[in-house]
Amino acid sequence: MAVSPSADHMVGILRETVVALVRRDGADLSARQLGVFLTCYLRDGGHTVRGLAADLNVSKPAITRALDRLGELDLARRKVDPLDRRSILVQRTLKGAAFLRDLRSIMGDAATTAKKAPHSAAGETSSRRTANA
């Protein structure tokens, strides 16, 4: 039976990943932009603004703003659906695929770093709270 990572360990991986993304050259993505990006790249199928809004439980204008930013960075592009010209399809790009490869590598490094760390930030905070109480 596989042991699932602790919540503190996963938060440590998330922290290390976000810090690495912030430190690297290039534009940063907000959490919403990253959520839209990952949904488009990790879930198969044609993605529409309406579908992404429903999937992520956010408004269509919020998805549109996220797609505007992803488009500026060439991480995704929009195309009119040839079967329904009222609908917009979100397409992956080569630059987006490269960003996803980089993200996977960064997360792998973050997982290694988090595994080596004796205490997670959340665990240290809990210990400090207990000690100060």
C-alpha positions in Angstrom: 0.0 0.0 0.0 1.4 3.4 -1.0 1.8 6.0 1.6 0.2 9.3 0.6 2.3 12.4 1.3 1.3 14.5 4.3 -0.6 17.7 3.8 2.4 19.6 5.2 4.7 17.9 2.6 2.4 18.8 -0.3 2.2 22.4 0.9 6.0 22.5 1.1 6.2 21.3 -2.5 3.7 24.0 -3.5 5.7 26.6 -1.7 9.0 25.5 -3.3 7.3 25.5 -6.7 5.8 28.9 -6.4 9.0 30.4 -5.1 10.9 28.9 -8.0 8.4 30.3 -10.5 8.6 33.8 -8.9 12.4 33.8 -8.9 12.8 32.7 -12.6 13.0 35.1 -15.4 9.7 35.8 -17.2 6.2 36.8 -16.3 4.4 35.4 -13.2 1.0 33.8 -13.5 -1.7 34.4 -10.9 -3.3 31.4 -9.2 -6.3 31.7 -11.4 -4.2 32.0 -14.6 -2.2 28.9 -13.5 -5.5 27.1 -12.8 -6.8 27.8 -16.3 -3.5 27.0 -17.9 -3.2 23.6 -16.1 -6.8 22.7 -16.8 -6.3 23.3 -20.5 -3.0 21.4 -20.6 -3.8 18.5 -18.3 -7.4 17.7 -19.2 -8.1 16.4 -22.7 -10.9 17.7 -24.8 -11.8 21.0 -26.4 -11.9 23.8 -23.8 -14.3 26.7 -24.1 -14.6 29.8 -22.0 -18.0 28.5 -20.9 -16.7 25.1 -20.0 -13.6 26.4 -18.2 -15.9 28.7 -16.1 -18.1 25.8 -15.2 -15.2 23.5 -14.5 -13.4 26.0 -12.3 -16.5 27.5 -10.8 -15.6 31.1 -11.7 -17.3 33.6 -14.0 -16.8 33.8 -17.7 -15.3 37.3 -17.5 -12.7 35.9 -15.0 -11.8 33.1 -17.5 -11.6 35.7 -20.3 -9.2 37.8 -18.3 -7.0 34.8 -17.5 -7.0 33.8 -21.2 -6.1 37.4 -22.1 -2.9 37.0 -20.0 -2.2 33.5 -21.2 -2.6 34.8 -24.8 -0.2 37.7 -24.1 2.4 35.2 -22.9 1.7 32.8 -25.9 0.8 30.0 -23.4 -2.6 29.6 -24.9 -4.6 31.0 -27.8 -8.3 31.4 -28.6 -9.9 30.3 -31.8 -13.5 30.5 -33.0 -15.1 27.1 -33.0 -15.8 26.2 -36.7 -18.8 24.2 -35.7 -20.4 26.9 -33.6 -19.1 30.4 -34.4 -20.5 31.8 -31.1 -18.2 29.6 -29.1 -14.4 30.1 -28.6 -12.0 27.2 -28.3 -8.9 27.4 -26.2 -5.8 26.0 -27.9 -2.5 24.9 -26.6 0.7 26.4 -27.9 4.3 25.3 -28.2 5.4 27.8 -25.7 2.7 26.6 -23.3 3.9 23.0 -23.7 7.5 24.1 -22.9 6.2 26.0 -19.9 4.4 22.8 -18.7 7.7 20.8 -19.1 9.5 23.5 -17.1 6.8 23.4 -14.4 7.1 19.6 -14.1 10.8 19.9 -13.7 10.5 22.7 -11.1 7.9 20.6 -9.2 10.2 17.6 -9.3 13.0 19.7 -7.8 10.6 21.1 -5.2 9.5 17.6 -4.2 13.1 16.6 -3.7 13.8 19.7 -1.7 10.7 19.3 0.5 11.6 15.6 1.1 15.1 16.6 2.4 13.7 19.4 4.6 13.4 18.2 8.2 10.4 20.3 9.0 7.8 22.0 6.8 6.9 25.6 7.2 3.4 24.6 8.4 5.0 22.2 11.0 7.4 24.9 12.2 4.6 27.4 12.5 2.6 24.9 14.6 5.6 24.2 16.8 6.2 27.9 17.3 2.5 28.4 18.3 2.7 25.6 20.8 6.0 26.9 22.2 4.6 30.4 22.6 1.3 29.3 24.2 
